Amino acid sequence: MGNILLITENDLIHSRYKKLFEVYEYHYKVCSDTVSLYDFLENAAVDVIIVDNSITSINSVLTIKKIKNKIENVQILLLMDEENQCDIELSRLCNGFISGAFSDELIISVINSHIKNKEKSDIITEKNKELADSLYKLNVLYNTSSQFAGTLDVKKLINYMLEGLDKSLSYDLTCTISFGFENEPVLIINSLYDISEELANALKLRSVLNYKSLFKDGDIPFEIDDKNLKVVKYIKNPMNKFTFDIFEYDNMFAPIDLGDNFFGCIEIFKEKSFTTDDASYFQTIVQQVSLPLKSAGLYNEIISKNEKLEKLERVKSDFISIVSHELRTPLTPIKNALSILSSGRCGDLTENAVKFVNMAKRNVENLTNIINDILDINKIEAGKMDFKYKPMDMHSVIETVRANFDCVAKEHNIILTTQEQAQLPEVYADSQRLGQVLTNLVSNAIKFTPNGKNITIKSELKNAADIDKNPYFRDYLDTLNGNYVVVSVIDEGIGIKEENLLKAFDKFTQIESSLYRKVGGTGLGLPIAKQLIEAHNGKIWCDSEENKGSSFHFAIPVSSESVSGKTIQKELL
């Protein structure tokens, strides 16, 4: 039955209601002054309070206001009689009234009705509290998730997890074993109160045992024990101290892992019992931190590898510079000495001597070219290659290269010709670098073209949409847009297998062939050409058919409109 408080100083009212309460087995108390009233309210639960309207020993309005502030959902009934008029403010504070003329049955009916109202109001209040608590915890989860997404710092991720648990569960103490917190296993103790050294050691041993219990049937990711495990403590209120009674608190434990990735484990203590919802929030937050911890680990691994690669790149660059310099230094006097010998200034040479001197000169020249290729690719990759861009005519580059290779082509009984479109527009480029590219393409063509065959250097103006695109280079060439001067070196050599076309521009690569192996080389010529052409906002590609020949093409964007005849400099990206 309900708990009733009757506030009256009228003995007749007291006597009547006492009999009623005892008949219907209510728990009740009668008060006639504020001292006994507040003393009773401090120590007892009340569902319904009946206030005698005629009482003079207390201020009814002030008393009821205090009671309603103190007791949630309490039902106030005003006991009225016909002689005393009801105060308007007092009536507004009450949930109902009882008249002195009411029968006993009607009085009990009114009281029971308000007891039920109190029960229903309590249920609604509790549900509202649970809903508010759930909404708060969901908001904590959302904010914690946002914090997880905003960092790849392992230390911050662990701290965000602990902050989220504290806000949603209000724990007393947590013990978290983390791997990667400070590049070593660490036990992080977050505590409401200070803990003694003995208690810290006990918590450390407990955490290690909990950790090892996760891997009874498998290999432990990291071997740790309570003697070498580092402890980091964060104390909120150092003025108070926990005792070993902490082990009697309610607790929850969970691993921090994601699939095969293990990042640690956590145990959380709270003096009050955890609810089912608390367990759900605990597991959710612990699971949420696992994915960013994995990302953080991968990120740190990438950073570490990049630092190693950068160091290796610096070592490689320094090595190449030193070796190239040391190789070039003796080559110059060797080259000069061979030139003096072949000129006859040191006396006439026999036929065999001339042959060997010329052989040495060719090999010195080959070695110089190899060193230059290595230095060029190193400069390009380091972003140290110098370019002198200006409007220029492609015809001058083609003519210079043709003239340089005319004698070489004749020595190999190869016919070297040009097919140039008249009045090509200018390009904005470095003529020396374009000459280097074209020299490399013609040199390769001569190397791999049998005697008696043809090599043609061709130039023409083309729109990007009209350029024939080999399927292997389609994605690469689809970025072209506008008008280009396209230069092609077409040979009737051994050709390249279709599946090897893309490999032609890889560093240190020579397509597998007995002739390729025979001619040798660094395999850097075409990669250098590709880098130089792309530095001009152009593209380079090839077409080939095995045993029938190859065509290497490069496209440079035009920098003038042939219609107006005016040169318009094009900005290079």
ROGUTOR-245299 format. One line per field, with one value per residue (C-alpha): residue in three letters; residue number from 1; x, y, z. Coordinates in pm, whole numbers, padded with zeros to 5 digits. Example, Ala and Ser with C-alpha at 12.3 -4.5 7.8 and 13.67 -1.06 7.14 Angstrom:
<atoms>
aa <- (ALA/SER)
i <- (1/2)
X <- (01230/01367)
Y <- (-00450/-00106)
Z <- (00780/00714)
</atoms>
This chain:
<atoms>
aa <- (MET/GLY/ASN/ILE/LEU/LEU/ILE/THR/GLU/ASN/ASP/LEU/ILE/HIS/SER/ARG/TYR/LYS/LYS/LEU/PHE/GLU/VAL/TYR/GLU/TYR/HIS/TYR/LYS/VAL/CYS/SER/ASP/THR/VAL/SER/LEU/TYR/ASP/PHE/LEU/GLU/ASN/ALA/ALA/VAL/ASP/VAL/ILE/ILE/VAL/ASP/ASN/SER/ILE/THR/SER/ILE/ASN/SER/VAL/LEU/THR/ILE/LYS/LYS/ILE/LYS/ASN/LYS/ILE/GLU/ASN/VAL/GLN/ILE/LEU/LEU/LEU/MET/ASP/GLU/GLU/ASN/GLN/CYS/ASP/ILE/GLU/LEU/SER/ARG/LEU/CYS/ASN/GLY/PHE/ILE/SER/GLY/ALA/PHE/SER/ASP/GLU/LEU/ILE/ILE/SER/VAL/ILE/ASN/SER/HIS/ILE/LYS/ASN/LYS/GLU/LYS/SER/ASP/ILE/ILE/THR/GLU/LYS/ASN/LYS/GLU/LEU/ALA/ASP/SER/LEU/TYR/LYS/LEU/ASN/VAL/LEU/TYR/ASN/THR/SER/SER/GLN/PHE/ALA/GLY/THR/LEU/ASP/VAL/LYS/LYS/LEU/ILE/ASN/TYR/MET/LEU/GLU/GLY/LEU/ASP/LYS/SER/LEU/SER/TYR/ASP/LEU/THR/CYS/THR/ILE/SER/PHE/GLY/PHE/GLU/ASN/GLU/PRO/VAL/LEU/ILE/ILE/ASN/SER/LEU/TYR/ASP/ILE/SER/GLU/GLU/LEU/ALA/ASN/ALA/LEU/LYS/LEU/ARG/SER/VAL/LEU/ASN/TYR/LYS/SER/LEU/PHE/LYS/ASP/GLY/ASP/ILE/PRO/PHE/GLU/ILE/ASP/ASP/LYS/ASN/LEU/LYS/VAL/VAL/LYS/TYR/ILE/LYS/ASN/PRO/MET/ASN/LYS/PHE/THR/PHE/ASP/ILE/PHE/GLU/TYR/ASP/ASN/MET/PHE/ALA/PRO/ILE/ASP/LEU/GLY/ASP/ASN/PHE/PHE/GLY/CYS/ILE/GLU/ILE/PHE/LYS/GLU/LYS/SER/PHE/THR/THR/ASP/ASP/ALA/SER/TYR/PHE/GLN/THR/ILE/VAL/GLN/GLN/VAL/SER/LEU/PRO/LEU/LYS/SER/ALA/GLY/LEU/TYR/ASN/GLU/ILE/ILE/SER/LYS/ASN/GLU/LYS/LEU/GLU/LYS/LEU/GLU/ARG/VAL/LYS/SER/ASP/PHE/ILE/SER/ILE/VAL/SER/HIS/GLU/LEU/ARG/THR/PRO/LEU/THR/PRO/ILE/LYS/ASN/ALA/LEU/SER/ILE/LEU/SER/SER/GLY/ARG/CYS/GLY/ASP/LEU/THR/GLU/ASN/ALA/VAL/LYS/PHE/VAL/ASN/MET/ALA/LYS/ARG/ASN/VAL/GLU/ASN/LEU/THR/ASN/ILE/ILE/ASN/ASP/ILE/LEU/ASP/ILE/ASN/LYS/ILE/GLU/ALA/GLY/LYS/MET/ASP/PHE/LYS/TYR/LYS/PRO/MET/ASP/MET/HIS/SER/VAL/ILE/GLU/THR/VAL/ARG/ALA/ASN/PHE/ASP/CYS/VAL/ALA/LYS/GLU/HIS/ASN/ILE/ILE/LEU/THR/THR/GLN/GLU/GLN/ALA/GLN/LEU/PRO/GLU/VAL/TYR/ALA/ASP/SER/GLN/ARG/LEU/GLY/GLN/VAL/LEU/THR/ASN/LEU/VAL/SER/ASN/ALA/ILE/LYS/PHE/THR/PRO/ASN/GLY/LYS/ASN/ILE/THR/ILE/LYS/SER/GLU/LEU/LYS/ASN/ALA/ALA/ASP/ILE/ASP/LYS/ASN/PRO/TYR/PHE/ARG/ASP/TYR/LEU/ASP/THR/LEU/ASN/GLY/ASN/TYR/VAL/VAL/VAL/SER/VAL/ILE/ASP/GLU/GLY/ILE/GLY/ILE/LYS/GLU/GLU/ASN/LEU/LEU/LYS/ALA/PHE/ASP/LYS/PHE/THR/GLN/ILE/GLU/SER/SER/LEU/TYR/ARG/LYS/VAL/GLY/GLY/THR/GLY/LEU/GLY/LEU/PRO/ILE/ALA/LYS/GLN/LEU/ILE/GLU/ALA/HIS/ASN/GLY/LYS/ILE/TRP/CYS/ASP/SER/GLU/GLU/ASN/LYS/GLY/SER/SER/PHE/HIS/PHE/ALA/ILE/PRO/VAL/SER/SER/GLU/SER/VAL/SER/GLY/LYS/THR/ILE/GLN/LYS/GLU/LEU/LEU)
i <- (1/2/3/4/5/6/7/8/9/10/11/12/13/14/15/16/17/18/19/20/21/22/23/24/25/26/27/28/29/30/31/32/33/34/35/36/37/38/39/40/41/42/43/44/45/46/47/48/49/50/51/52/53/54/55/56/57/58/59/60/61/62/63/64/65/66/67/68/69/70/71/72/73/74/75/76/77/78/79/80/81/82/83/84/85/86/87/88/89/90/91/92/93/94/95/96/97/98/99/100/101/102/103/104/105/106/107/108/109/110/111/112/113/114/115/116/117/118/119/120/121/122/123/124/125/126/127/128/129/130/131/132/133/134/135/136/137/138/139/140/141/142/143/144/145/146/147/148/149/150/151/152/153/154/155/156/157/158/159/160/161/162/163/164/165/166/167/168/169/170/171/172/173/174/175/176/177/178/179/180/181/182/183/184/185/186/187/188/189/190/191/192/193/194/195/196/197/198/199/200/201/202/203/204/205/206/207/208/209/210/211/212/213/214/215/216/217/218/219/220/221/222/223/224/225/226/227/228/229/230/231/232/233/234/235/236/237/238/239/240/241/242/243/244/245/246/247/248/249/250/251/252/253/254/255/256/257/258/259/260/261/262/263/264/265/266/267/268/269/270/271/272/273/274/275/276/277/278/279/280/281/282/283/284/285/286/287/288/289/290/291/292/293/294/295/296/297/298/299/300/301/302/303/304/305/306/307/308/309/310/311/312/313/314/315/316/317/318/319/320/321/322/323/324/325/326/327/328/329/330/331/332/333/334/335/336/337/338/339/340/341/342/343/344/345/346/347/348/349/350/351/352/353/354/355/356/357/358/359/360/361/362/363/364/365/366/367/368/369/370/371/372/373/374/375/376/377/378/379/380/381/382/383/384/385/386/387/388/389/390/391/392/393/394/395/396/397/398/399/400/401/402/403/404/405/406/407/408/409/410/411/412/413/414/415/416/417/418/419/420/421/422/423/424/425/426/427/428/429/430/431/432/433/434/435/436/437/438/439/440/441/442/443/444/445/446/447/448/449/450/451/452/453/454/455/456/457/458/459/460/461/462/463/464/465/466/467/468/469/470/471/472/473/474/475/476/477/478/479/480/481/482/483/484/485/486/487/488/489/490/491/492/493/494/495/496/497/498/499/500/501/502/503/504/505/506/507/508/509/510/511/512/513/514/515/516/517/518/519/520/521/522/523/524/525/526/527/528/529/530/531/532/533/534/535/536/537/538/539/540/541/542/543/544/545/546/547/548/549/550/551/552/553/554/555/556/557/558/559/560/561/562/563/564/565/566/567/568/569/570/571/572/573)
X <- (00000/00100/00284/00062/00152/-00131/-00059/-00318/-00361/-00727/-00777/-01110/-00952/-00656/-00886/-01100/-00807/-00615/-00899/-00924/-00549/-00545/-00849/-00697/-00347/-00173/00166/00104/00240/00065/00253/00135/00453/00738/01008/00844/00737/01084/01239/00998/01057/01433/01394/01083/00935/00596/00345/00053/00046/-00291/-00279/-00550/-00667/-00747/-00403/-00244/00078/00259/00274/00098/00200/00571/00575/00416/00661/00954/00803/00747/01108/01231/01010/00964/00606/00458/00078/-00061/-00428/-00594/-00837/-01115/-01420/-01721/-01636/-01282/-01231/-00942/-00636/-00604/-00223/-00249/-00508/-00282/-00001/-00220/-00300/-00654/-00879/-01086/-01398/-01492/-01831/-01680/-01771/-01491/-01517/-01482/-01181/-01006/-01091/-00932/-00622/-00580/-00621/-00339/-00117/-00151/-00076/00242/00345/00282/00464/00761/00771/00757/01025/01249/01199/01275/01593/01694/01618/01816/02102/02093/02088/02381/02578/02497/02623/02941/02980/02935/03185/03432/03401/03465/03778/03894/03853/04056/04392/04642/04830/04815/04849/04562/04342/04386/04316/04002/03881/03932/03764/03464/03433/03461/03188/02945/03013/03173/03423/03633/03946/04070/04373/04471/04759/04855/05109/05256/05173/05539/05699/05671/05397/05255/04996/04790/04607/04336/04203/03955/04170/04538/04667/04949/05255/05129/04792/04959/05167/04856/04673/04975/04983/04608/04634/04915/04716/04404/04611/04764/04424/04318/04573/04546/04495/04732/05053/05083/05150/05389/05562/05520/05529/05454/05822/05912/05573/05596/05316/05174/04931/04673/04506/04205/04184/04516/04379/04190/04320/04179/04233/04231/03850/03865/03878/03528/03388/03193/03423/03428/03715/03769/04050/04124/04157/04041/04053/04410/04534/04580/04638/04592/04320/04126/03959/03724/03610/03305/03163/02805/02696/02722/02398/02341/02349/02678/02830/02706/02858/03183/03217/03118/03380/03652/03564/03549/03907/04043/04009/04185/04454/04512/04525/04764/04991/04991/05051/05347/05482/05455/05624/05906/05953/05940/06211/06424/06356/06442/06765/06844/06757/06999/07268/07203/07212/07534/07684/07593/07734/08059/08108/08017/08257/08535/08473/08456/08773/09011/08805/08899/09280/09226/09017/09278/09561/09381/09316/09687/09785/09539/09653/10011/10176/10351/10464/10306/10094/10078/09752/09680/09764/09520/09250/09301/09318/08989/08836/08947/08802/08464/08454/08551/08267/08024/08132/08087/07734/07649/07773/07576/07258/07296/07357/07058/06810/06941/06896/06546/06431/06582/06411/06747/06740/06768/06544/06575/06233/06172/05966/06145/06105/06109/06266/06601/06617/06528/06782/07061/06998/06972/07304/07472/07361/07401/07754/07666/07366/07582/07837/07557/07420/07095/06893/06806/06540/06305/05940/05853/05525/05577/05521/05482/05392/05650/05666/05770/06055/06420/06580/06878/06653/06433/06751/06860/06528/06539/06908/06821/06534/06742/07039/06815/06665/07011/07114/06818/06775/06954/07179/07005/06682/06520/06476/06246/06216/05868/05698/05338/05075/04793/04498/04485/04162/04335/04637/04635/04644/04791/04560/04851/04897/04531/04481/04815/04735/04372/04496/04615/04405/04454/04711/05053/05363/05413/05761/05806/06112/06006/06242/06237/06419/06355/06050/05912/05664/05324/05323/05662/05566/05506/05834/06029/06004/06098/06432/06721/06509/06603/06354/06467/06633/06970/07024/06923/07173/07435/07411/07408/07343/07208/06840/06800/06767/06390/06303/06510/06331/05992/06082/06212/05903/05665/05855/05732/05368/05403/05369/05588/05476/05550/05398/05574/05536/05794/06038/05874/05988/05900/05770/05848/05644/05644/05395/05480/05198/05215/05280/05160/04862/04978/04682/04784/05158/05200/05393/05192/05400/05235/05259/05424/05270)
Y <- (00000/00366/00589/00871/01189/01380/01740/01860/01991/01895/01596/01498/01483/01296/01039/00983/00936/00718/00468/00484/00428/00136/-00029/-00004/-00086/00232/00333/00675/00954/01255/01585/01916/02128/02191/02032/01688/01725/01781/01527/01266/01359/01317/00953/00822/00793/00956/00903/01123/01423/01540/01901/02032/02365/02495/02433/02744/02605/02601/02812/02572/02747/02768/02415/02257/02438/02298/01949/01952/02062/01785/01491/01416/01350/01363/01400/01685/01663/01960/01869/02129/02201/02417/02681/02776/02929/02781/02998/03032/02990/02690/02525/02571/02385/02081/01788/01741/01797/01606/01755/01696/01586/01298/00946/00712/00513/00828/00947/00611/00619/00966/00859/00539/00732/00969/00683/00535/00876/00889/00541/00627/00960/00782/00537/00821/01014/00708/00646/01011/00985/00669/00837/01148/00926/00730/01049/01184/00863/00860/01217/01110/00821/01058/01311/01038/00887/01232/01266/00919/01022/01339/01193/00918/00975/00655/00844/01077/00787/00606/00929/00995/00644/00696/01038/00891/00611/00859/01083/00802/00565/00783/00512/00519/00358/00207/-00006/-00002/-00198/-00022/-00125/00164/00429/00519/00263/00001/-00177/00062/00022/00342/00386/00654/00693/00914/00896/00836/00481/00346/00175/-00159/-00113/-00005/-00325/-00532/-00362/-00420/-00792/-00820/-00645/-00874/-01184/-01051/-00986/-01335/-01494/-01372/-01600/-01931/-02116/-01914/-01718/-01402/-01097/-00939/-01100/-00880/-00931/-00722/-00650/-00478/-00325/00054/00232/00575/00717/00995/01092/01326/01386/01314/01429/01100/00747/00416/00104/-00262/-00240/-00133/-00503/-00542/-00282/-00385/-00419/-00483/-00607/-00610/-00654/-00367/-00550/-00564/-00903/-01025/-00682/-00655/-00314/-00384/-00442/-00242/-00307/-00055/-00032/00140/00134/00129/-00164/-00136/-00173/-00368/-00040/00050/-00275/-00198/00153/00017/-00243/00010/00270/00007/-00135/00213/00296/-00022/00088/00426/00250/00018/00318/00493/00190/00173/00549/00533/00237/00436/00737/00516/00350/00685/00819/00514/00552/00922/00837/00568/00812/01069/00803/00686/01039/01118/00789/00853/01205/01092/00788/00982/01260/01012/00834/01151/01295/01035/01007/01356/01297/00948/01097/01370/01117/00897/01199/01291/00934/00909/01250/01118/01385/01112/00933/00714/00425/00081/-00039/-00253/00035/00264/-00004/-00039/00338/00385/00100/00273/00607/00444/00281/00605/00776/00498/00524/00903/00860/00608/00846/01132/00918/00826/01190/01307/01062/01148/01521/01473/01262/01513/01803/01963/01946/02295/02393/02701/02741/02975/02979/02765/02592/02212/02203/02329/02046/01781/01912/01923/01564/01441/01603/01454/01101/01119/00972/00709/00596/00566/00359/00111/00131/00278/00538/00827/01067/01337/01414/01753/01936/02287/02594/02414/02648/02716/02530/02671/02443/02386/02308/02133/01892/01818/01754/01514/01326/01305/01203/00917/00797/00809/00644/00358/00323/00288/00033/-00195/-00149/-00397/-00272/-00161/-00055/00287/00531/00832/01141/01283/01598/01718/01935/01736/01798/01572/01415/01312/01141/00764/00610/00268/00078/00029/00407/00518/00620/00800/00993/01075/01367/01549/01848/02103/02122/01955/01922/01547/01416/01050/00830/00537/00246/-00092/-00266/-00573/-00425/-00491/-00752/-00596/-00697/-00526/-00182/-00028/-00170/00033/00342/00167/00249/00007/-00209/-00358/-00571/-00935/-01000/-01128/-00807/-00591/-00773/-00735/-00356/-00309/00024/00153/00125/00490/00659/00623/00693/01013/01104/01047/01271/01547/01539/01545/01846/02020/01920/01664/01287/01015/00671/00400/00160/-00154/-00488/-00757/-00807/-00522/-00207/00051/00406/00630/00951/01255/01543/01898/02158/02444/02795/02995/03023/02967/03171/03498/03431/03571/03381/03329/03198/02904/02876/02552/02384)
Z <- (00000/-00033/00213/00344/00533/00701/00804/01057/01411/01429/01663/01502/01155/01302/01465/01156/00912/01154/01156/00775/00725/00966/00807/00459/00584/00465/00599/00743/00956/01110/01160/01301/01293/01051/01269/01283/00921/00775/01008/00878/00512/00560/00659/00481/00134/00079/-00203/-00095/00142/00278/00399/00629/00488/00835/00991/01144/01292/00957/00643/00407/00083/00171/00314/00007/-00226/-00029/-00030/-00409/-00463/-00236/-00340/-00708/-00827/-00472/-00476/-00261/-00157/00012/00292/00286/00500/00428/00688/00571/00229/00026/-00056/-00437/-00445/-00214/-00436/-00741/-00568/-00493/-00719/-00581/-00282/-00024/00130/00491/00361/00158/00265/00379/00054/-00157/00046/-00004/-00374/-00411/-00217/-00422/-00746/-00653/-00533/-00882/-01034/-00826/-00944/-01310/-01277/-01120/-01411/-01666/-01477/-01468/-01841/-01914/-01709/-01893/-02226/-02130/-02014/-02341/-02546/-02347/-02396/-02769/-02790/-02609/-02857/-03151/-03018/-02928/-03277/-03426/-03214/-03324/-03687/-03635/-03534/-03606/-03280/-03068/-02740/-02827/-02940/-02607/-02416/-02624/-02545/-02171/-02182/-02363/-02105/-01819/-01960/-02038/-01744/-01473/-01379/-01064/-01209/-01535/-01618/-01985/-02137/-02460/-02723/-02919/-02657/-02609/-02843/-02567/-02367/-02107/-01829/-01813/-01482/-01480/-01126/-00944/-00630/-00561/-00524/-00313/-00458/-00326/-00493/-00818/-00817/-00752/-01041/-01264/-01182/-01235/-01575/-01691/-01587/-01763/-02076/-02077/-02017/-02362/-02531/-02350/-02678/-02898/-02924/-02714/-02938/-02686/-02391/-02081/-01704/-01398/-01336/-01665/-01755/-01743/-01549/-01634/-01374/-01413/-01082/-01073/-00698/-00522/-00182/-00139/-00174/-00296/-00087/-00187/-00158/-00524/-00614/-00466/-00708/-01014/-01317/-01692/-01910/-02288/-02542/-02778/-03108/-03468/-03633/-03607/-03498/-03120/-02958/-02586/-02325/-02067/-01731/-01575/-01208/-01062/-00709/-00837/-01049/-01427/-01622/-01942/-02132/-01963/-02091/-02441/-02439/-02298/-02573/-02843/-02747/-02710/-03053/-03210/-03113/-03274/-03638/-03596/-03390/-03685/-03920/-03681/-03681/-04059/-04081/-03842/-04038/-04362/-04201/-04075/-04414/-04593/-04365/-04443/-04815/-04805/-04628/-04886/-05165/-05023/-04988/-05344/-05481/-05297/-05409/-05774/-05761/-05601/-05827/-06141/-06050/-05972/-06305/-06515/-06366/-06522/-06843/-06960/-06961/-07107/-07388/-07452/-07452/-07707/-07928/-07921/-08005/-08294/-08432/-08484/-08274/-08078/-08390/-08649/-08527/-08678/-08827/-08520/-08287/-08471/-08440/-08064/-08007/-08193/-07989/-07668/-07789/-07861/-07518/-07345/-07533/-07432/-07069/-07080/-07218/-06945/-06675/-06830/-06837/-06469/-06374/-06581/-06429/-06083/-06147/-06287/-05992/-05747/-05930/-06007/-06386/-06539/-06832/-07052/-07209/-07503/-07825/-08082/-08418/-08409/-08756/-08620/-08364/-08623/-08874/-08615/-08502/-08864/-08951/-08640/-08728/-09107/-09103/-08842/-09048/-09361/-09170/-09092/-09446/-09308/-09497/-09260/-09397/-09267/-09346/-09198/-09229/-09363/-09146/-08816/-08527/-08261/-07933/-07597/-07500/-07417/-07754/-07594/-07399/-07701/-07900/-07624/-07653/-08033/-08024/-07793/-08015/-08336/-08163/-08045/-08392/-08548/-08283/-08353/-08728/-08959/-09238/-09555/-09377/-09339/-09048/-09086/-08864/-08911/-08777/-08807/-08639/-08478/-08253/-07948/-08077/-08403/-08246/-08300/-07954/-07901/-07657/-07418/-07388/-07420/-07056/-07059/-07380/-07295/-07084/-07401/-07502/-07779/-08061/-08054/-08267/-08294/-08376/-08471/-08526/-08747/-08809/-08983/-08700/-08488/-08317/-07970/-07857/-07787/-07418/-07369/-07501/-07158/-07025/-07280/-07057/-06730/-06570/-06612/-06843/-07177/-07363/-07367/-07703/-07819/-08014/-07715/-07498/-07769/-07795/-07416/-07245/-06912/-07000/-06893/-07231/-07274/-06907/-06932/-07256/-07086/-06793/-07023/-07249/-06951/-06815/-07134/-07065/-07343/-07380/-07530/-07647/-07903/-08154/-08263/-08434/-08373/-08666/-08861/-08684/-08418/-08411/-08115/-08089/-07865/-07859/-07746/-07707/-07958/-07834/-08136/-08370/-08726/-08856/-08691/-08711/-08360/-08093/-07774/-07485/-07311/-06934/-06824/-06521)
</atoms>
